[in-house]
Amino acid sequence: MDAQIQAKPAWLKKKHIVDPNQDFVEGILKELSLNTVCREAMCPNYMECFARKTATFLILGKNCTRNCSFCNVTHRDPLPPDPDEPARVGKAAAGLGLRYVVVTSVTRDDLGDGGAGHFAATVREIRKACPGTAIEALIPDFQGDEAALAAVAEAGPDVISHNIETVKYLYSQVRPQADYQRSLGVIKNIGRLGQAIRAKSGIMAGLGESREQVLELFGDLRSAGCSLLTIGQYLAPSKKHYPVREFVKPEVFDRYRQTAEGMGFEYVASAPFVRSSYHAGEALGL
């Protein structure tokens, strides 16, 4: 891969945060043997989120069956699902006092349902432990299996999110084991399964996409019924990952937000440090 841009601009310098809540969150996660995408994906916001006593739970292990060129999650043969994990996630959500819970997973192409049943069980356990809490299931594509998606929807999350990640033009380089149209199909099927469930997606900027390609992507997402959208700067986890092609300026993110809102998205978060689950509850006014 080409050499990455080395120097980060001022708007991508994150202030180091030290807060007692970070130890509190880490303690609950350790006690209940739970993983977070905050850590596994090297999210730049994790210290801030832990300080706010929130985290995004990563279920179905830490090893992914896919090897996307932008992602820091380990590509390795995964272990069998832990049947007690859903109940532990519910207990952690209650212990943290979360009003909005985001649950995501590694991609499990080795499982017949892609892990959908485990997702559904986790949603139900969170509902049991935290009846008034809103829940977002941030799912993989389940290889386009509509029955797997239906199993998650039947558990009753408030939001089902599937990140399309990048423009169609870059899919073969950035997500070689995924498919652009299949991901759009997942989002379209969310709307078919239940009007009460909002469909959400997220994209990264700075991978080499053009403005025209981004606008095409917005149009495709709206046509598929996506109502909630996040847009953030791609930051390569290492020199071995897909290189950063551009540090997109904050004013460009503002224009993307305005354009997306004008196209009918119900909620748009667009800024350099935005990630799919960052302040996710704001989409529902939480």
Secondary structure as GFF3:
##gff-version 3
##sequence-region A 1 286
A	DSSP	three_ten_helix	10	12	.	.	.	ID=ss1
A	DSSP	alpha_helix	20	31	.	.	.	ID=ss2
A	DSSP	beta_strand	35	36	.	.	.	ID=ss3
A	DSSP	alpha_helix	37	40	.	.	.	ID=ss4
A	DSSP	alpha_helix	46	51	.	.	.	ID=ss5
A	DSSP	beta_strand	57	59	.	.	.	ID=ss6
A	DSSP	beta_strand	63	64	.	.	.	ID=ss7
A	DSSP	beta_strand	74	75	.	.	.	ID=ss8
A	DSSP	alpha_helix	85	96	.	.	.	ID=ss9
A	DSSP	beta_strand	100	105	.	.	.	ID=ss10
A	DSSP	alpha_helix	116	129	.	.	.	ID=ss11
A	DSSP	beta_strand	134	138	.	.	.	ID=ss12
A	DSSP	three_ten_helix	142	144	.	.	.	ID=ss13
A	DSSP	alpha_helix	146	154	.	.	.	ID=ss14
A	DSSP	beta_strand	159	161	.	.	.	ID=ss15
A	DSSP	three_ten_helix	168	170	.	.	.	ID=ss16
A	DSSP	alpha_helix	171	174	.	.	.	ID=ss17
A	DSSP	alpha_helix	180	193	.	.	.	ID=ss18
A	DSSP	beta_strand	198	205	.	.	.	ID=ss19
A	DSSP	alpha_helix	211	223	.	.	.	ID=ss20
A	DSSP	beta_strand	228	233	.	.	.	ID=ss21
A	DSSP	alpha_helix	250	262	.	.	.	ID=ss22
A	DSSP	beta_strand	267	270	.	.	.	ID=ss23
A	DSSP	three_ten_helix	280	284	.	.	.	ID=ss24
###
